[in-house]
Amino acid sequence: MMRSNYALSLLILFLASLTVLGQSSTDKPAKTKRVFTNEDLGKFREKYGSEPDSEPATRPGQPADTAKQPVETGAPGKAATPESKAYWVAKLKETDSALEKAKAQELKFYGIVDKFEQKLRDAKGEFQIRTSQEQVADSTKHLSRAKDEAKQAEEARTKLLAEAAEKGFKPSDLREEAPR
């Protein structure tokens, strides 16, 4: 009898503690959520002196196509024209960088194809063989795309040099001298 009373009192204490714990979380008032508006952010900017984080892509009343026009960083009043050497040097630099990028992509995909071909040779199970074949095919597709891009970049460079020659500039004239 004593033992059942003891067990019953422990059970009552346990249930009472559960109800107390359950009630303590609901006794706290819910925090009101604060919604920040543009006016609130403006006050913070004024108070702390920060710049607006970003401007909208287009301002109201401004056509969308004018927002994406590049800003000239050169000297004011000096626009590069097809008759100037600076124009052709800049164009050649652009085509050379595109050519270098395309050749780097081509080399990258050569390495990837080699890696997956080795993986295919080492494959043991049917799943590994099939997966490796798909990887080789996909990488080969990317390699051919990279080769085409390199070929197009080379053609663009040749075309640019031909146009510059028509304007009277030699390819050796368009190479920028390294600053000393």
SEDRENRO-342609 format. One record per residue: residue number from 1; residue in three letters; z negated, x negated, y of N, C-alpha, C, O in turn. Coordinates in Angstrom, 2 decimals, padded with zeros to 5 digits. Layout:
N
  nr rest     n.z     n.x     n.y    ca.z    ca.x    ca.y     c.z     c.x     c.y     o.z     o.x     o.y
 NUM  ALA       Z       X       Y       Z       X       Y       Z       X       Y       Z       X       Y
...
This chain:
180
  nr rest     n.z     n.x     n.y    ca.z    ca.x    ca.y     c.z     c.x     c.y     o.z     o.x     o.y
   1  MET  000.00 -000.81 -001.17  000.00  000.00  000.00  000.00 -000.87  001.25  000.73 -000.61  002.21
   2  MET -000.82 -001.88  001.21 -000.93 -002.79  002.34  000.41 -003.49  002.60  000.83 -003.73  003.73
   3  ARG  001.03 -003.80  001.51  002.30 -004.50  001.62  003.37 -003.60  002.22  004.17 -004.07  003.03
   4  SER  003.43 -002.34  001.86  004.43 -001.42  002.41  004.16 -001.15  003.88  005.11 -001.02  004.66
   5  ASN  002.87 -001.06  004.29  002.54 -000.89  005.71  002.99 -002.10  006.52  003.50 -001.98  007.63
   6  TYR  002.79 -003.28  005.93  003.19 -004.52  006.60  004.71 -004.56  006.78  005.20 -004.92  007.85
   7  ALA  005.45 -004.21  005.75  006.91 -004.20  005.81  007.39 -003.13  006.78  008.34 -003.36  007.53
   8  LEU  006.74 -001.98  006.80  007.11 -000.91  007.71  006.86 -001.31  009.16  007.67 -001.01  010.04
   9  SER  005.76 -001.98  009.42  005.48 -002.42  010.79  006.46 -003.50  011.24  006.87 -003.51  012.40
  10  LEU  006.84 -004.39  010.35  007.86 -005.40  010.69  009.20 -004.73  011.00  009.90 -005.14  011.93
  11  LEU  009.55 -003.74  010.25  010.80 -003.02  010.49  010.76 -002.32  011.84  011.76 -002.34  012.57
  12  ILE  009.64 -001.71  012.18  009.50 -001.02  013.47  009.60 -002.02  014.61  010.27 -001.74  015.61
  13  LEU  008.96 -003.17  014.49  009.04 -004.21  015.52  010.47 -004.73  015.69  010.95 -004.94  016.81
  14  PHE  011.13 -004.91  014.58  012.52 -005.38  014.61  013.42 -004.38  015.33  014.23 -004.77  016.16
  15  LEU  013.29 -003.10  015.00  014.11 -002.07  015.65  013.76 -001.94  017.13  014.65 -001.74  017.96
  16  ALA  012.49 -002.06  017.46  012.08 -001.98  018.86  012.66 -003.15  019.66  013.09 -002.97  020.80
  17  SER  012.68 -004.33  019.06  013.25 -005.49  019.78  014.75 -005.32  019.97  015.29 -005.73  021.00
  18  LEU  015.41 -004.73  019.00  016.85 -004.48  019.15  017.13 -003.51  020.29  018.06 -003.70  021.06
  19  THR  016.33 -002.47  020.38  016.55 -001.49  021.46  016.25 -002.10  022.82  016.93 -001.79  023.80
  20  VAL  015.24 -002.97  022.89  014.91 -003.62  024.16  016.05 -004.55  024.57  016.44 -004.58  025.73
  21  LEU  016.56 -005.30  023.63  017.68 -006.21  023.93  018.93 -005.43  024.33  019.67 -005.84  025.23
  22  GLY  019.17 -004.32  023.67  020.33 -003.50  024.00  020.22 -002.89  025.37  021.23 -002.75  026.06
  23  GLN  019.03 -002.52  025.79  018.84 -001.90  027.10  018.88 -002.91  028.23  019.27 -002.56  029.34
  24  SER  018.48 -004.13  027.97  018.42 -005.11  029.05  019.79 -005.43  029.61  019.90 -005.72  030.80
  25  SER  020.83 -005.38  028.81  022.16 -005.68  029.33  022.71 -004.52  030.15  023.53 -004.74  031.04
  26  THR  022.29 -003.29  029.88  022.80 -002.15  030.62  021.99 -001.88  031.88  022.43 -001.11  032.73
  27  ASP  020.81 -002.49  032.03  019.99 -002.27  033.20  020.56 -002.94  034.45  020.29 -002.50  035.56
  28  LYS  021.34 -003.98  034.26  021.90 -004.70  035.41  023.02 -003.87  036.04  023.87 -003.33  035.33
  29  PRO  023.01 -003.76  037.35  024.08 -003.01  037.98  025.39 -003.80  037.89  025.40 -005.02  037.95
  30  ALA  026.45 -003.08  037.74  027.76 -003.71  037.63  028.15 -004.31  038.98  027.98 -003.68  040.03
  31  LYS  028.69 -005.53  038.94  029.13 -006.17  040.18  030.39 -005.48  040.68  031.28 -005.14  039.91
  32  THR  030.42 -005.30  041.96  031.64 -004.73  042.53  032.67 -005.84  042.63  032.35 -006.97  042.99
  33  LYS  033.87 -005.52  042.30  034.94 -006.50  042.32  035.51 -006.59  043.72  035.68 -005.58  044.41
  34  ARG  035.78 -007.80  044.13  036.32 -008.03  045.47  037.82 -008.23  045.35  038.28 -009.06  044.57
  35  VAL  038.56 -007.49  046.12  040.01 -007.63  046.17  040.36 -008.31  047.48  040.03 -007.81  048.56
  36  PHE  041.02 -009.47  047.37  041.41 -010.20  048.56  042.77 -009.72  049.05  043.71 -009.57  048.27
  37  THR  042.85 -009.48  050.33  044.10 -009.06  050.94  044.67 -010.22  051.75  044.03 -011.26  051.89
  38  ASN  045.86 -010.03  052.26  046.48 -011.06  053.10  045.65 -011.32  054.35  045.61 -012.44  054.85
  39  GLU  045.00 -010.29  054.86  044.15 -010.47  056.04  042.97 -011.39  055.72  042.61 -012.24  056.52
  40  ASP  042.38 -011.20  054.52  041.27 -012.07  054.11  041.73 -013.52  054.02  041.04 -014.43  054.46
  41  LEU  042.91 -013.71  053.44  043.44 -015.07  053.31  043.73 -015.66  054.67  043.54 -016.86  054.89
  42  GLY  044.20 -014.83  055.59  044.46 -015.32  056.95  043.18 -015.79  057.62  043.19 -016.78  058.35
  43  LYS  042.07 -015.07  057.38  040.78 -015.48  057.95  040.34 -016.82  057.39  039.83 -017.67  058.12
  44  PHE  040.56 -017.02  056.09  040.20 -018.31  055.49  041.05 -019.44  056.04  040.56 -020.55  056.26
  45  ARG  042.33 -019.15  056.27  043.22 -020.18  056.84  042.75 -020.57  058.23  042.74 -021.75  058.59
  46  GLU  042.37 -019.56  059.02  041.89 -019.84  060.37  040.60 -020.64  060.33  040.41 -021.59  061.09
  47  LYS  039.72 -020.25  059.43  038.41 -020.89  059.35  038.51 -022.33  058.87  037.85 -023.22  059.42
  48  TYR  039.33 -022.57  057.85  039.40 -023.90  057.27  040.64 -024.69  057.71  040.79 -025.86  057.34
  49  GLY  041.51 -024.08  058.47  042.65 -024.77  059.06  043.72 -025.19  058.08  044.40 -026.20  058.32
  50  SER  043.90 -024.47  057.00  044.95 -024.86  056.07  046.24 -024.14  056.41  046.25 -023.10  057.07
  51  GLU  047.32 -024.74  055.95  048.64 -024.17  056.16  048.87 -023.06  055.16  048.19 -023.01  054.13
  52  PRO  049.80 -022.17  055.43  050.15 -021.17  054.41  050.67 -021.89  053.17  051.41 -022.87  053.28
  53  ASP  050.30 -021.41  052.01  050.69 -022.07  050.78  052.19 -022.12  050.57  052.74 -023.17  050.23
  54  SER  052.84 -021.02  050.78  054.30 -021.01  050.60  054.90 -019.96  051.51  054.29 -018.93  051.81
  55  GLU  056.10 -020.25  051.93  056.81 -019.28  052.73  057.73 -018.49  051.82  058.16 -019.01  050.79
  56  PRO  058.03 -017.27  052.15  058.96 -016.52  051.31  060.33 -017.18  051.32  060.69 -017.86  052.28
  57  ALA  061.07 -016.97  050.25  062.38 -017.60  050.12  063.31 -017.18  051.26  064.08 -018.00  051.77
  58  THR  063.23 -015.92  051.64  064.04 -015.46  052.77  063.13 -014.73  053.72  062.24 -013.98  053.31
  59  ARG  063.35 -014.94  054.97  062.58 -014.23  055.97  063.23 -012.88  056.23  064.44 -012.74  056.05
  60  PRO  062.47 -011.90  056.64  063.08 -010.61  056.94  064.12 -010.76  058.04  063.90 -011.44  059.04
  61  GLY  065.24 -010.12  057.85  066.31 -010.18  058.85  067.20 -011.40  058.68  068.12 -011.60  059.47
  62  GLN  066.95 -012.21  057.66  067.76 -013.40  057.42  068.54 -013.17  056.12  067.94 -012.77  055.12
  63  PRO  069.85 -013.41  056.11  070.61 -013.22  054.88  070.11 -014.16  053.78  069.63 -015.26  054.06
  64  ALA  070.21 -013.71  052.54  069.69 -014.47  051.41  070.44 -015.78  051.21  069.85 -016.77  050.77
  65  ASP  071.75 -015.80  051.51  072.52 -017.00  051.24  072.19 -018.14  052.22  072.43 -019.30  051.89
  66  THR  071.67 -017.84  053.38  071.34 -018.90  054.34  070.03 -019.57  054.01  069.76 -020.67  054.50
  67  ALA  069.20 -018.94  053.19  067.89 -019.52  052.87  068.03 -020.71  051.93  067.15 -021.58  051.91
  68  LYS  069.09 -020.78  051.17  069.23 -021.83  050.17  070.16 -022.95  050.64  070.53 -023.80  049.83
  69  GLN  070.53 -022.98  051.89  071.38 -024.05  052.37  070.58 -025.32  052.50  069.45 -025.30  052.98
  70  PRO  071.16 -026.48  052.05  070.42 -027.73  052.16  070.24 -028.15  053.61  071.09 -027.86  054.46
  71  VAL  069.16 -028.81  053.87  068.86 -029.28  055.21  069.36 -030.71  055.33  069.10 -031.54  054.45
  72  GLU  070.06 -031.02  056.41  070.57 -032.37  056.61  069.42 -033.26  057.04  068.64 -032.92  057.92
  73  THR  069.35 -034.42  056.39  068.29 -035.36  056.72  068.84 -036.57  057.46  068.07 -037.47  057.84
  74  GLY  070.12 -036.62  057.67  070.74 -037.76  058.35  070.47 -037.72  059.83  069.71 -036.90  060.33
  75  ALA  071.11 -038.64  060.53  070.95 -038.71  061.97  071.57 -037.48  062.61  072.62 -037.01  062.16
  76  PRO  070.95 -036.95  063.66  071.51 -035.76  064.29  072.86 -036.09  064.93  073.03 -037.13  065.55
  77  GLY  073.79 -035.18  064.75  075.11 -035.34  065.36  076.05 -036.18  064.51  077.25 -036.22  064.80
  78  LYS  075.57 -036.84  063.48  076.43 -037.64  062.62  076.54 -036.96  061.26  075.69 -037.17  060.39
  79  ALA  077.55 -036.16  061.08  077.78 -035.52  059.81  078.76 -036.39  059.03  079.74 -036.88  059.59
  80  ALA  078.49 -036.57  057.74  079.37 -037.37  056.92  080.67 -036.60  056.70  080.66 -035.47  056.21
  81  THR  081.76 -037.21  057.07  083.07 -036.59  056.91  083.85 -037.37  055.87  083.52 -038.53  055.59
  82  PRO  084.89 -036.77  055.29  085.69 -037.47  054.30  086.36 -038.74  054.84  086.86 -039.55  054.06
  83  GLU  086.37 -038.91  056.15  086.96 -040.12  056.71  085.95 -041.25  056.80  086.34 -042.39  057.05
  84  SER  084.67 -040.98  056.60  083.66 -042.03  056.74  083.33 -042.67  055.39  083.43 -042.04  054.34
  85  LYS  082.95 -043.92  055.47  082.60 -044.68  054.27  081.32 -044.11  053.64  081.19 -044.07  052.42
  86  ALA  080.38 -043.69  054.47  079.11 -043.16  053.97  079.32 -041.94  053.09  078.60 -041.75  052.10
  87  TYR  080.28 -041.12  053.43  080.59 -039.93  052.63  081.00 -040.33  051.22  080.52 -039.78  050.24
  88  TRP  081.91 -041.31  051.13  082.43 -041.73  049.84  081.38 -042.50  049.04  081.35 -042.40  047.81
  89  VAL  080.53 -043.26  049.73  079.45 -043.98  049.04  078.48 -042.97  048.43  078.05 -043.13  047.29
  90  ALA  078.13 -041.94  049.20  077.21 -040.92  048.70  077.82 -040.17  047.52  077.14 -039.91  046.52
  91  LYS  079.08 -039.82  047.63  079.76 -039.11  046.53  079.82 -039.97  045.28  079.60 -039.49  044.17
  92  LEU  080.13 -041.27  045.47  080.20 -042.18  044.33  078.82 -042.33  043.68  078.71 -042.41  042.46
  93  LYS  077.79 -042.37  044.50  076.43 -042.49  043.97  076.08 -041.25  043.14  075.47 -041.36  042.08
  94  GLU  076.48 -040.07  043.62  076.23 -038.83  042.88  076.94 -038.84  041.53  076.35 -038.51  040.50
  95  THR  078.22 -039.22  041.54  078.97 -039.22  040.29  078.46 -040.30  039.33  078.44 -040.09  038.12
  96  ASP  078.05 -041.44  039.87  077.50 -042.49  039.01  076.19 -042.04  038.37  075.95 -042.31  037.19
  97  SER  075.35 -041.37  039.13  074.08 -040.89  038.55  074.35 -039.82  037.49  073.66 -039.78  036.47
  98  ALA  075.33 -038.96  037.73  075.67 -037.94  036.73  076.22 -038.61  035.47  075.94 -038.17  034.35
  99  LEU  077.01 -039.66  035.66  077.57 -040.39  034.52  076.46 -041.09  033.73  076.45 -041.05  032.50
 100  GLU  075.53 -041.72  034.43  074.41 -042.39  033.75  073.57 -041.38  032.97  073.15 -041.66  031.85
 101  LYS  073.32 -040.23  033.57  072.54 -039.20  032.91  073.25 -038.72  031.64  072.61 -038.55  030.60
 102  ALA  074.55 -038.51  031.73  075.32 -038.04  030.57  075.33 -039.09  029.47  075.22 -038.76  028.29
 103  LYS  075.46 -040.36  029.84  075.45 -041.42  028.82  074.07 -041.56  028.18  073.97 -041.83  026.98
 104  ALA  073.02 -041.38  028.97  071.67 -041.44  028.41  071.45 -040.29  027.42  070.84 -040.48  026.37
 105  GLN  071.95 -039.11  027.76  071.85 -037.97  026.84  072.62 -038.26  025.55  072.16 -037.94  024.46
 106  GLU  073.78 -038.86  025.70  074.60 -039.19  024.54  073.85 -040.17  023.62  073.80 -039.97  022.41
 107  LEU  073.26 -041.21  024.20  072.50 -042.17  023.40  071.30 -041.51  022.73  070.98 -041.80  021.57
 108  LYS  070.65 -040.62  023.45  069.49 -039.90  022.90  069.91 -039.11  021.66  069.21 -039.13  020.65
 109  PHE  071.03 -038.41  021.75  071.45 -037.59  020.62  071.99 -038.43  019.47  071.91 -038.01  018.32
 110  TYR  072.55 -039.61  019.76  072.92 -040.51  018.67  071.69 -040.87  017.86  071.72 -040.84  016.63
 111  GLY  070.61 -041.20  018.55  069.36 -041.54  017.86  068.80 -040.38  017.07  068.30 -040.55  015.96
 112  ILE  068.88 -039.18  017.64  068.35 -038.00  016.95  069.17 -037.70  015.70  068.61 -037.37  014.66
 113  VAL  070.50 -037.82  015.80  071.35 -037.56  014.63  071.04 -038.58  013.54  070.93 -038.21  012.37
 114  ASP  070.89 -039.85  013.92  070.55 -040.87  012.92  069.22 -040.55  012.24  069.09 -040.69  011.02
 115  LYS  068.25 -040.13  013.03  066.93 -039.81  012.48  067.01 -038.67  011.48  066.42 -038.74  010.40
 116  PHE  067.75 -037.61  011.83  067.84 -036.47  010.93  068.72 -036.76  009.71  068.50 -036.18  008.65
 117  GLU  069.72 -037.64  009.86  070.51 -038.02  008.69  069.64 -038.81  007.71  069.76 -038.63  006.49
 118  GLN  068.78 -039.67  008.22  067.86 -040.39  007.36  066.89 -039.43  006.68  066.58 -039.58  005.50
 119  LYS  066.43 -038.44  007.43  065.54 -037.43  006.87  066.25 -036.65  005.77  065.63 -036.28  004.76
 120  LEU  067.54 -036.39  005.95  068.32 -035.67  004.94  068.46 -036.53  003.68  068.36 -036.01  002.56
 121  ARG  068.68 -037.82  003.84  068.80 -038.71  002.68  067.47 -038.78  001.91  067.47 -038.91  000.68
 122  ASP  066.36 -038.70  002.62  065.04 -038.80  001.99  064.51 -037.46  001.47  063.48 -037.43  000.80
 123  ALA  065.20 -036.37  001.78  064.72 -035.04  001.40  064.72 -034.89 -000.11  065.63 -035.36 -000.80
 124  LYS  063.69 -034.22 -000.63  063.55 -034.07 -002.07  063.72 -032.63 -002.52  064.38 -032.38 -003.53
 125  GLY  063.16 -031.70 -001.81  063.23 -030.30 -002.22  064.39 -029.58 -001.56  064.98 -030.07 -000.60
 126  GLU  064.70 -028.42 -002.09  065.81 -027.63 -001.55  065.55 -027.21 -000.11  066.46 -027.25  000.73
 127  PHE  064.31 -026.82  000.17  063.96 -026.41  001.54  064.13 -027.58  002.51  064.69 -027.41  003.59
 128  GLN  063.65 -028.76  002.12  063.78 -029.93  002.99  065.24 -030.30  003.21  065.64 -030.67  004.31
 129  ILE  066.04 -030.19  002.17  067.47 -030.51  002.29  068.14 -029.53  003.24  068.88 -029.94  004.13
 130  ARG  067.88 -028.24  003.04  068.50 -027.22  003.89  068.06 -027.38  005.35  068.88 -027.28  006.25
 131  THR  066.78 -027.61  005.57  066.25 -027.79  006.93  066.87 -029.03  007.58  067.26 -028.99  008.75
 132  SER  066.96 -030.11  006.83  067.54 -031.34  007.38  069.02 -031.16  007.69  069.51 -031.69  008.69
 133  GLN  069.73 -030.42  006.86  071.15 -030.16  007.13  071.32 -029.36  008.41  072.22 -029.64  009.21
 134  GLU  070.45 -028.37  008.62  070.52 -027.58  009.85  070.19 -028.44  011.07  070.81 -028.29  012.12
 135  GLN  069.21 -029.34  010.93  068.86 -030.22  012.03  070.00 -031.18  012.36  070.27 -031.43  013.53
 136  VAL  070.66 -031.71  011.33  071.79 -032.61  011.55  072.92 -031.86  012.24  073.54 -032.37  013.17
 137  ALA  073.21 -030.64  011.77  074.30 -029.85  012.37  074.00 -029.53  013.83  074.87 -029.64  014.68
 138  ASP  072.76 -029.14  014.11  072.36 -028.81  015.49  072.43 -030.05  016.38  072.92 -029.98  017.50
 139  SER  071.94 -031.16  015.88  071.96 -032.39  016.67  073.37 -032.89  016.89  073.69 -033.42  017.95
 140  THR  074.23 -032.71  015.90  075.63 -033.11  016.04  076.32 -032.26  017.10  077.15 -032.75  017.87
 141  LYS  075.98 -030.98  017.13  076.53 -030.09  018.16  076.10 -030.56  019.54  076.91 -030.60  020.47
 142  HIS  074.83 -030.91  019.69  074.34 -031.40  020.97  074.96 -032.74  021.33  075.22 -033.02  022.51
 143  LEU  075.21 -033.58  020.32  075.85 -034.87  020.57  077.27 -034.68  021.08  077.71 -035.37  022.00
 144  SER  078.00 -033.74  020.49  079.38 -033.51  020.95  079.38 -032.94  022.37  080.27 -033.26  023.16
 145  ARG  078.39 -032.10  022.70  078.28 -031.59  024.06  077.99 -032.72  025.04  078.56 -032.78  026.13
 146  ALA  077.10 -033.63  024.64  076.76 -034.76  025.50  077.97 -035.68  025.68  078.18 -036.22  026.77
 147  LYS  078.76 -035.85  024.62  079.98 -036.67  024.74  080.96 -036.02  025.71  081.58 -036.71  026.52
 148  ASP  081.10 -034.70  025.64  081.99 -033.99  026.56  081.52 -034.14  028.00  082.33 -034.35  028.90
 149  GLU  080.22 -034.03  028.21  079.68 -034.19  029.56  079.92 -035.60  030.09  080.24 -035.78  031.26
 150  ALA  079.76 -036.60  029.23  080.01 -037.99  029.64  081.48 -038.19  029.97  081.83 -038.88  030.93
 151  LYS  082.34 -037.57  029.18  083.78 -037.68  029.43  084.13 -037.01  030.76  084.91 -037.55  031.55
 152  GLN  083.56 -035.83  031.01  083.82 -035.13  032.28  083.28 -035.91  033.46  083.91 -035.95  034.52
 153  ALA  082.12 -036.54  033.30  081.56 -037.33  034.39  082.43 -038.55  034.67  082.61 -038.93  035.83
 154  GLU  082.96 -039.16  033.62  083.85 -040.31  033.80  085.14 -039.88  034.51  085.64 -040.59  035.38
 155  GLU  085.67 -038.71  034.12  086.87 -038.20  034.78  086.60 -037.87  036.25  087.45 -038.13  037.11
 156  ALA  085.43 -037.31  036.54  085.07 -036.99  037.93  084.95 -038.27  038.75  085.36 -038.30  039.91
 157  ARG  084.41 -039.32  038.16  084.28 -040.59  038.87  085.66 -041.19  039.15  085.93 -041.67  040.25
 158  THR  086.54 -041.14  038.14  087.90 -041.66  038.33  088.63 -040.86  039.40  089.33 -041.44  040.24
 159  LYS  088.48 -039.55  039.37  089.12 -038.69  040.37  088.59 -039.00  041.76  089.36 -039.05  042.72
 160  LEU  087.28 -039.19  041.88  086.67 -039.51  043.17  087.20 -040.84  043.70  087.51 -040.96  044.89
 161  LEU  087.30 -041.84  042.85  087.82 -043.14  043.28  089.28 -043.03  043.71  089.71 -043.71  044.64
 162  ALA  090.04 -042.18  043.02  091.44 -041.98  043.40  091.53 -041.30  044.77  092.37 -041.68  045.59
 163  GLU  090.68 -040.31  045.02  090.66 -039.64  046.32  090.25 -040.61  047.42  090.81 -040.59  048.52
 164  ALA  089.27 -041.46  047.12  088.83 -042.45  048.11  089.95 -043.45  048.39  090.12 -043.89  049.53
 165  ALA  090.70 -043.81  047.37  091.82 -044.73  047.56  092.90 -044.11  048.45  093.53 -044.80  049.24
 166  GLU  093.10 -042.80  048.31  094.06 -042.10  049.18  093.62 -042.15  050.63  094.45 -042.20  051.54
 167  LYS  092.30 -042.15  050.86  091.77 -042.21  052.22  091.68 -043.64  052.74  091.34 -043.87  053.90
 168  GLY  092.00 -044.61  051.87  092.04 -046.00  052.31  090.81 -046.81  051.95  090.61 -047.89  052.50
 169  PHE  089.98 -046.34  051.03  088.79 -047.07  050.62  089.01 -047.63  049.22  089.43 -046.92  048.31
 170  LYS  088.71 -048.92  049.05  088.80 -049.56  047.75  087.48 -049.32  047.00  086.44 -049.14  047.63
 171  PRO  087.53 -049.31  045.66  086.28 -049.15  044.90  085.24 -050.22  045.24  084.04 -049.94  045.24
 172  SER  085.70 -051.42  045.52  084.75 -052.49  045.86  084.11 -052.24  047.22  082.99 -052.70  047.46
 173  ASP  084.79 -051.51  048.12  084.22 -051.18  049.42  083.09 -050.16  049.31  082.19 -050.12  050.15
 174  LEU  083.14 -049.33  048.27  082.18 -048.23  048.14  080.88 -048.65  047.45  079.92 -047.88  047.42
 175  ARG  080.85 -049.83  046.91  079.62 -050.30  046.28  078.63 -050.66  047.38  078.95 -051.41  048.30
 176  GLU  077.44 -050.11  047.27  076.42 -050.41  048.29  075.87 -051.81  048.05  075.58 -052.20  046.92
 177  GLU  075.73 -052.54  049.12  075.15 -053.86  049.01  073.65 -053.71  048.90  073.04 -052.86  049.56
 178  ALA  073.05 -054.53  048.06  071.60 -054.48  047.88  070.92 -054.99  049.14  071.32 -056.02  049.68
 179  PRO  069.89 -054.30  049.62  069.18 -054.77  050.80  068.47 -056.10  050.50  067.91 -056.31  049.42
 180  ARG  068.51 -056.99  051.49  067.93 -058.31  051.29  066.53 -058.37  051.77  065.89 -059.42  051.67
